[in-house]
Amino acid sequence: MSTISTNPPAGMRDFGPAELCARRHVENVIRDVFEAHGFVEIETPAVENLSTLLGKYGEEGDQLLFRLLHRRDKLSRALEGKPAEKDLAETGLRYDLTVPLARFIANNAATLPRFFKRYQIQPVWRADRPGKGRFREFCQCDVDITGTSSLLAEADICNAVAMTLSRLGLTNVAIHLNHRCLLRGLIAASGITAGHEESALVAVDKLDKINEDGVLKELDTRGITPESGRKLLEVLRRPDGLTEVAELDRLRTALASNEEAVKSIDELRQLLEVAADSMAGPLFKIDASLARGLGYYTGPIFEIRAADIKGSLGGGGRYDNLIGMFSNRSIPAVGFSIGFERLILVLEERKLMPPLMTGPEVLLCRFAEVPAAGILRIANLLRQAGLRIEVYPETPKIGKQLGYAESIHVKVAAMLGEDELKAGNITLKNLASGEQVTVTLGAAASMITGWLGKTPL
């Protein structure tokens, strides 16, 4: 008996036809909305150089990279001594789609338009601990604009995301909004030194997962005093009943002496104004505690949250310095990544996934005296009319073939005998109503599409 496990690796999944049909439906909605906003699609390799990936995701992100060991002789030579990690691998699986985009822009800058509006729907990999809605291999749906610092880009991207959620029927969601410079100012105002800023960001980014007590404990383990931690959490806490503008006014008062923070507050106010009449505008919620753990953000940051769902459905922000790390010039950029796996989970839990048809619509059955070439010719004729056809590959009794048709949930069975083949006819059976008719081959497609409620090609 085989001892080989048939399960996929932990945190990775197989997808059956029905699951994949649902995923393709959501992908197509996302793709239609992004293209309606003028975005074009690209793809990048699953494997990137570690020099491309390392140092872009913060201390915890770098630890979650899947490294790929050297191969054959190169690996053998490395193992002869006492190799460090860097001696064993020089490539890894991509952690997200933003850093590969930055590399792509730097590599193709001469041929790209000044304002490059790109979207990308591909899998990424993280060596994380698997859990509900968390996987080691998962799909991301990214949308980005490079080449401009205008806040219109933030508004355009957030509007595309808001329209996507609306098209999928997802309501009761908000786009939480913050600014990296504002957060930096709040950290400094709490008495936390610049040397501990990244540690504080990592801890605050977990606020929605481990609550305030958990954040205080983590800040303490990172060398930040309880007094500074409590002061930071107090200023991050938004009082009930404030409008978005009123919350910005509260933060401006708290940071009046910090010029950079005040400027960031003014940017957020301007973004609210720019997006006021878009689909994103009503969804914006100022959230000073929003941190976004990735280290490359430089300006506004955002995250989709639903009131009854723990964690986010996606997020992003402005990253004006990242592309410059791969080229000799600075290129401003802003992007948003939809959490595809979490989105699928929420749509299924809320029963928002529409009925989707997968597999064949018609099963072609034949008697033993009908040659295989004859049934394939008819199958191709019906396929040209836009029908999804499966041919039963053997010739048992028709009753067995019809039983198979019902087991795979096709709507129509088409039966062909020798006399019908000679006369140019075929017998059709509507498996839902039981109606059975014999029609000419020329009329078969029209009859079937009528039963299915489809428009004939």
C-alpha positions as CSV (number, residue, x, y, z in Angstrom):
1,M,0.0,0.0,0.0
2,S,1.4,3.4,-1.0
3,T,2.5,5.7,1.9
4,I,2.6,8.8,-0.4
5,S,0.2,11.5,0.8
6,T,-2.3,12.6,-1.8
7,N,-2.9,15.9,0.0
8,P,-1.3,19.0,-1.5
9,P,1.4,20.7,0.7
10,A,0.1,22.6,3.7
11,G,-1.4,25.9,2.9
12,M,-1.9,25.0,-0.8
13,R,-5.0,23.7,-2.5
14,D,-6.5,21.8,-5.4
15,F,-9.5,23.4,-7.1
16,G,-12.3,21.3,-8.6
17,P,-14.4,22.4,-11.6
18,A,-17.2,24.2,-9.5
19,E,-14.6,26.0,-7.3
20,L,-12.6,27.1,-10.4
21,C,-15.8,28.2,-12.2
22,A,-16.6,30.5,-9.2
23,R,-13.0,31.9,-9.1
24,R,-13.1,32.6,-12.8
25,H,-16.4,34.4,-12.4
26,V,-14.9,36.7,-9.8
27,E,-11.7,37.2,-11.8
28,N,-13.8,38.2,-14.8
29,V,-15.7,40.8,-12.8
30,I,-12.5,42.3,-11.5
31,R,-10.9,42.2,-15.0
32,D,-13.9,43.9,-16.6
33,V,-13.9,46.7,-14.0
34,F,-10.2,47.3,-14.2
35,E,-10.2,47.5,-17.9
36,A,-13.2,49.9,-17.8
37,H,-10.9,52.2,-15.8
38,G,-8.2,52.0,-18.5
39,F,-5.8,49.5,-16.8
40,V,-3.9,47.0,-19.0
41,E,-2.8,43.5,-17.9
42,I,0.8,42.2,-17.4
43,E,2.3,39.0,-16.0
44,T,5.6,38.5,-14.2
45,P,7.5,35.3,-13.4
46,A,6.7,33.2,-10.3
47,V,10.4,33.2,-9.4
48,E,12.4,36.4,-8.7
49,N,16.0,37.0,-7.7
50,L,16.3,37.3,-3.9
51,S,18.1,40.6,-4.5
52,T,14.8,41.9,-6.0
53,L,12.7,40.6,-3.1
54,L,14.8,41.1,0.1
55,G,14.5,44.3,2.1
56,K,11.2,45.4,0.6
57,Y,8.7,43.8,3.0
58,G,10.0,44.7,6.5
59,E,11.6,42.3,9.0
60,E,8.7,39.9,9.2
61,G,8.0,39.8,5.4
62,D,11.5,38.8,4.6
63,Q,11.2,35.8,6.9
64,L,8.2,34.6,4.9
65,L,9.9,34.4,1.6
66,F,10.1,30.9,0.0
67,R,13.8,30.5,-1.0
68,L,14.7,28.1,-3.9
69,L,17.9,26.1,-3.2
70,H,20.6,26.1,-5.8
71,R,20.6,23.0,-8.0
72,R,22.9,20.1,-8.5
73,D,26.6,20.9,-8.6
74,K,26.2,24.5,-7.3
75,L,24.2,23.2,-4.3
76,S,26.8,20.4,-3.7
77,R,29.6,22.9,-3.6
78,A,27.8,25.2,-1.2
79,L,27.1,22.3,1.2
80,E,30.8,21.3,1.4
81,G,31.6,24.0,3.9
82,K,29.4,25.7,6.5
83,P,27.1,27.7,4.2
84,A,25.1,30.7,5.3
85,E,21.6,31.1,4.0
86,K,22.7,33.4,1.3
87,D,25.1,30.7,0.0
88,L,22.2,28.3,-0.6
89,A,19.8,30.3,-2.6
90,E,19.7,33.3,-5.0
91,T,16.1,33.1,-6.1
92,G,12.7,32.8,-4.4
93,L,9.0,32.7,-5.1
94,R,7.4,36.1,-5.4
95,Y,5.9,37.4,-2.1
96,D,3.5,39.9,-3.8
97,L,3.0,41.5,-7.2
98,T,4.1,45.1,-6.3
99,V,7.9,44.5,-6.1
100,P,7.9,42.5,-9.3
101,L,6.0,45.4,-10.9
102,A,8.6,47.9,-9.7
103,R,11.3,45.7,-11.3
104,F,9.2,45.4,-14.5
105,I,8.8,49.2,-14.7
106,A,12.5,49.7,-14.3
107,N,13.3,47.1,-16.9
108,N,10.9,48.4,-19.5
109,A,10.7,52.1,-18.7
110,A,11.8,53.1,-22.3
111,T,8.8,51.4,-23.9
112,L,6.1,52.2,-21.3
113,P,3.8,55.2,-21.4
114,R,4.4,58.0,-18.9
115,F,1.4,57.0,-16.9
116,F,1.3,53.2,-16.7
117,K,-2.0,51.8,-15.5
118,R,-1.5,48.1,-14.9
119,Y,-3.4,45.3,-13.4
120,Q,-2.2,41.8,-12.6
121,I,-4.0,38.6,-11.4
122,Q,-1.5,35.9,-10.4
123,P,-0.6,33.7,-7.5
124,V,2.0,34.6,-4.8
125,W,3.6,32.6,-2.1
126,R,4.3,33.2,1.6
127,A,5.8,30.8,4.1
128,D,3.2,31.7,6.6
129,R,1.2,29.6,9.1
130,P,-1.9,28.4,7.3
131,G,-5.4,29.1,8.8
132,K,-8.9,30.0,7.8
133,G,-8.6,32.3,4.8
134,R,-4.8,32.2,5.0
135,F,-2.8,30.2,2.6
136,R,0.8,29.8,1.5
137,E,-0.2,30.0,-2.1
138,F,-2.9,32.4,-3.0
139,C,-4.1,34.7,-5.8
140,Q,-3.7,38.5,-5.7
141,C,-5.5,41.0,-7.9
142,D,-3.4,44.2,-8.1
143,V,-4.1,47.5,-9.8
144,D,-1.5,50.2,-9.9
145,I,-0.7,53.6,-11.5
146,T,2.9,54.7,-12.0
147,G,4.3,58.0,-13.1
148,T,2.2,60.5,-11.2
149,S,1.9,62.0,-7.6
150,S,-1.6,63.3,-8.2
151,L,-4.1,62.2,-5.6
152,L,-6.4,61.6,-8.6
153,A,-4.5,58.3,-9.0
154,E,-5.5,57.2,-5.4
155,A,-9.1,58.2,-6.1
156,D,-9.1,56.3,-9.4
157,I,-7.7,53.1,-8.0
158,C,-10.0,53.2,-4.9
159,N,-13.0,53.8,-7.2
160,A,-12.0,50.8,-9.3
161,V,-12.0,48.7,-6.1
162,A,-15.3,50.1,-4.9
163,M,-16.9,49.4,-8.2
164,T,-15.6,45.8,-8.1
165,L,-17.1,45.2,-4.7
166,S,-20.4,46.7,-5.8
167,R,-20.5,44.5,-9.0
168,L,-20.0,41.5,-6.8
169,G,-22.9,42.5,-4.6
170,L,-20.7,43.2,-1.5
171,T,-22.1,45.9,0.8
172,N,-21.4,47.0,4.3
173,V,-17.7,47.5,3.6
174,A,-15.4,50.5,4.2
175,I,-12.1,51.6,2.8
176,H,-10.0,52.5,5.8
177,L,-7.6,55.4,5.0
178,N,-4.4,56.6,6.7
179,H,-1.1,58.2,5.7
180,R,2.3,56.7,6.4
181,C,3.7,60.2,7.4
182,L,0.7,60.8,9.7
183,L,1.4,57.4,11.4
184,R,5.1,58.3,11.7
185,G,4.2,61.6,13.4
186,L,1.8,59.8,15.8
187,I,4.6,57.4,16.8
188,A,7.1,60.2,17.3
189,A,4.5,62.2,19.4
190,S,4.1,59.2,21.7
191,G,7.8,59.4,22.6
192,I,8.9,56.4,20.5
193,T,12.3,56.9,19.0
194,A,13.0,56.8,15.3
195,G,15.0,53.6,15.9
196,H,11.9,51.8,17.2
197,E,9.6,53.2,14.5
198,E,9.5,50.1,12.3
199,S,9.0,47.9,15.4
200,A,6.0,50.1,16.4
201,L,4.6,49.8,12.9
202,V,4.8,46.0,12.9
203,A,3.0,45.9,16.3
204,V,0.3,48.4,15.4
205,D,-0.4,46.6,12.1
206,K,-1.6,43.7,14.3
207,L,-4.1,45.8,16.2
208,D,-7.2,44.3,14.6
209,K,-5.9,40.8,15.3
210,I,-4.5,40.9,18.8
211,N,-6.3,44.0,20.3
212,E,-4.8,46.8,22.3
213,D,-3.5,44.6,25.2
214,G,-1.7,42.4,22.7
215,V,-0.1,45.4,20.9
216,L,1.1,46.7,24.3
217,K,2.7,43.4,25.1
218,E,4.4,43.3,21.6
219,L,5.6,46.9,21.9
220,D,7.1,46.0,25.3
221,T,9.0,43.0,23.8
222,R,10.3,45.3,21.1
223,G,11.8,47.7,23.7
224,I,9.1,50.3,23.7
225,T,8.0,51.5,27.2
226,P,4.5,50.8,28.4
227,E,4.0,54.6,28.8
228,S,4.8,55.3,25.2
229,G,2.7,52.4,24.1
230,R,-0.3,53.6,26.0
231,K,0.1,57.1,24.7
232,L,0.3,55.8,21.1
233,L,-2.8,53.7,21.5
234,E,-4.7,56.6,23.1
235,V,-4.1,59.0,20.2
236,L,-4.9,56.2,17.7
237,R,-8.2,55.6,19.3
238,R,-11.0,57.4,17.3
239,P,-13.8,58.8,19.4
240,D,-17.3,57.8,18.5
241,G,-19.5,60.0,16.4
242,L,-16.8,62.0,14.5
243,T,-17.1,62.6,10.8
244,E,-14.1,61.9,8.6
245,V,-13.2,65.6,8.4
246,A,-13.7,66.0,12.2
247,E,-11.3,63.0,12.8
248,L,-8.7,64.7,10.6
249,D,-9.2,67.9,12.7
250,R,-8.6,65.9,15.9
251,L,-5.4,64.5,14.5
252,R,-4.3,67.9,13.2
253,T,-4.7,69.3,16.7
254,A,-2.7,66.5,18.3
255,L,0.2,66.9,15.8
256,A,0.1,70.7,15.2
257,S,3.8,71.0,15.8
258,N,4.8,68.3,13.3
259,E,4.9,69.9,9.8
260,E,5.2,66.6,7.9
261,A,2.3,65.1,9.7
262,V,0.1,68.2,9.2
263,K,0.9,68.0,5.5
264,S,-0.2,64.4,5.3
265,I,-3.4,65.3,7.0
266,D,-4.0,68.0,4.4
267,E,-3.4,65.3,1.7
268,L,-6.0,63.0,3.2
269,R,-8.5,65.9,3.3
270,Q,-7.8,66.6,-0.3
271,L,-8.2,63.0,-1.2
272,L,-11.7,63.0,0.5
273,E,-12.6,66.0,-1.6
274,V,-11.3,64.5,-4.9
275,A,-13.1,61.2,-4.3
276,A,-16.3,62.7,-2.9
277,D,-18.5,62.0,-6.0
278,S,-16.9,58.6,-6.8
279,M,-18.1,55.2,-5.6
280,A,-15.1,55.1,-3.2
281,G,-15.9,58.4,-1.5
282,P,-18.8,57.2,0.7
283,L,-16.7,54.2,1.7
284,F,-13.7,56.1,3.1
285,K,-13.1,56.0,6.8
286,I,-10.1,57.8,8.4
287,D,-8.3,55.3,10.6
288,A,-5.1,56.5,12.3
289,S,-4.4,52.9,13.5
290,L,-4.1,51.5,9.9
291,A,-0.4,50.6,9.5
292,R,0.0,48.2,6.6
293,G,3.1,46.1,7.4
294,L,5.0,46.4,4.2
295,G,7.9,48.8,4.4
296,Y,7.8,50.5,1.0
297,Y,4.7,52.7,1.6
298,T,5.4,56.5,1.6
299,G,2.0,58.2,1.5
300,P,-1.7,57.4,1.8
301,I,-2.5,53.8,2.7
302,F,-5.8,52.0,2.5
303,E,-7.5,48.8,3.4
304,I,-10.9,47.2,2.7
305,R,-12.7,46.0,5.8
306,A,-16.2,44.5,6.3
307,A,-18.0,45.1,9.6
308,D,-18.6,41.4,10.2
309,I,-15.3,40.0,8.9
310,K,-12.1,39.9,10.9
311,G,-9.1,41.1,8.9
312,S,-9.0,42.9,5.6
313,L,-10.3,42.1,2.1
314,G,-7.3,43.9,0.5
315,G,-5.2,47.1,0.8
316,G,-2.5,49.2,-0.7
317,G,-1.1,52.6,-0.8
318,R,1.4,55.0,-2.3
319,Y,5.0,53.8,-2.8
320,D,7.0,56.6,-4.4
321,N,10.5,55.2,-3.7
322,L,10.2,51.5,-4.6
323,I,10.7,51.7,-8.4
324,G,13.7,54.0,-7.8
325,M,15.4,51.1,-6.0
326,F,15.6,49.3,-9.3
327,S,16.5,52.3,-11.6
328,N,18.4,55.6,-11.5
329,R,15.3,57.8,-11.3
330,S,12.4,58.2,-9.0
331,I,9.0,57.1,-10.3
332,P,5.9,57.8,-8.1
333,A,3.4,55.0,-7.9
334,V,0.2,53.9,-6.0
335,G,-1.5,50.6,-6.0
336,F,-4.3,48.5,-4.4
337,S,-4.3,44.7,-4.0
338,I,-7.6,42.8,-3.6
339,G,-7.4,39.9,-1.2
340,F,-8.8,37.4,-3.7
341,E,-9.0,34.4,-1.4
342,R,-10.7,36.3,1.4
343,L,-13.1,37.9,-1.1
344,I,-14.2,34.4,-2.4
345,L,-14.7,33.3,1.2
346,V,-16.9,36.3,2.0
347,L,-18.9,36.0,-1.2
348,E,-19.7,32.4,-0.4
349,E,-20.5,33.0,3.2
350,R,-22.9,35.8,2.3
351,K,-24.4,33.6,-0.6
352,L,-23.5,36.3,-3.1
353,M,-22.0,33.9,-5.7
354,P,-24.5,33.6,-8.6
355,P,-25.6,30.2,-10.0
356,L,-22.8,29.2,-12.3
357,M,-22.9,26.5,-15.0
358,T,-19.8,24.4,-15.4
359,G,-19.2,21.4,-17.6
360,P,-21.1,20.2,-20.7
361,E,-24.7,21.2,-21.5
362,V,-25.4,18.2,-23.8
363,L,-24.3,14.6,-23.7
364,L,-24.2,12.9,-27.1
365,C,-25.2,9.2,-26.8
366,R,-25.1,6.6,-29.6
367,F,-26.1,3.0,-30.3
368,A,-23.4,0.5,-31.0
369,E,-23.9,0.5,-34.8
370,V,-23.2,4.3,-35.1
371,P,-19.5,4.8,-36.0
372,A,-17.4,7.1,-33.7
373,A,-16.6,9.4,-36.7
374,G,-20.3,10.0,-37.2
375,I,-20.9,11.1,-33.5
376,L,-17.8,13.4,-33.6
377,R,-19.0,15.1,-36.7
378,I,-22.4,15.9,-35.0
379,A,-20.6,17.0,-31.9
380,N,-18.5,19.5,-33.9
381,L,-21.7,20.8,-35.6
382,L,-23.3,21.5,-32.3
383,R,-20.2,23.1,-30.8
384,Q,-20.1,25.5,-33.7
385,A,-23.5,26.7,-32.5
386,G,-22.0,27.6,-29.1
387,L,-23.0,24.5,-27.1
388,R,-20.8,22.7,-24.7
389,I,-20.8,19.0,-25.8
390,E,-19.6,15.8,-24.2
391,V,-19.5,12.6,-26.2
392,Y,-20.1,9.3,-24.3
393,P,-17.0,7.4,-25.4
394,E,-18.5,3.8,-25.2
395,T,-21.7,2.2,-26.5
396,P,-23.5,0.4,-23.6
397,K,-27.3,0.4,-23.5
398,I,-28.9,3.9,-23.9
399,G,-30.3,3.7,-20.4
400,K,-26.9,3.5,-18.9
401,Q,-25.8,6.5,-21.0
402,L,-28.8,8.5,-19.9
403,G,-28.0,7.6,-16.3
404,Y,-24.5,9.0,-16.7
405,A,-26.0,12.2,-18.3
406,E,-28.1,12.7,-15.1
407,S,-25.1,12.1,-12.9
408,I,-23.1,14.9,-14.5
409,H,-26.1,17.2,-14.5
410,V,-26.3,18.0,-18.2
411,K,-29.5,19.5,-19.3
412,V,-30.0,17.7,-22.6
413,A,-29.2,14.2,-23.9
414,A,-28.9,13.8,-27.7
415,M,-29.3,10.2,-28.9
416,L,-28.2,8.9,-32.3
417,G,-29.1,5.6,-33.9
418,E,-28.1,4.1,-37.3
419,D,-31.5,5.1,-39.0
420,E,-31.3,8.6,-37.6
421,L,-27.8,9.0,-38.8
422,K,-28.8,8.0,-42.3
423,A,-31.9,10.3,-42.3
424,G,-29.9,13.3,-40.9
425,N,-32.0,13.3,-37.7
426,I,-31.2,13.2,-34.0
427,T,-33.4,12.5,-30.9
428,L,-33.2,15.1,-28.1
429,K,-34.3,14.6,-24.5
430,N,-34.8,17.5,-22.1
431,L,-33.7,15.8,-18.8
432,A,-35.4,18.4,-16.7
433,S,-38.9,18.1,-18.2
434,G,-38.7,14.6,-19.8
435,E,-39.7,16.0,-23.2
436,Q,-38.3,14.0,-26.1
437,V,-38.3,14.9,-29.8
438,T,-36.7,13.8,-33.0
439,V,-35.5,16.7,-35.2
440,T,-33.2,17.3,-38.2
441,L,-29.6,17.9,-37.4
442,G,-30.1,21.4,-38.8
443,A,-32.8,22.2,-36.2
444,A,-31.1,20.5,-33.3
445,A,-29.0,23.4,-32.1
446,S,-32.0,25.8,-32.1
447,M,-34.1,23.3,-30.1
448,I,-31.4,22.8,-27.5
449,T,-30.6,26.5,-27.1
450,G,-34.3,27.1,-26.6
451,W,-34.4,24.5,-23.9
452,L,-31.3,26.0,-22.2
453,G,-32.6,29.6,-22.5
454,K,-29.5,30.6,-24.5
455,T,-29.2,32.9,-27.5
456,P,-28.0,30.9,-30.5
457,L,-24.8,32.0,-32.2
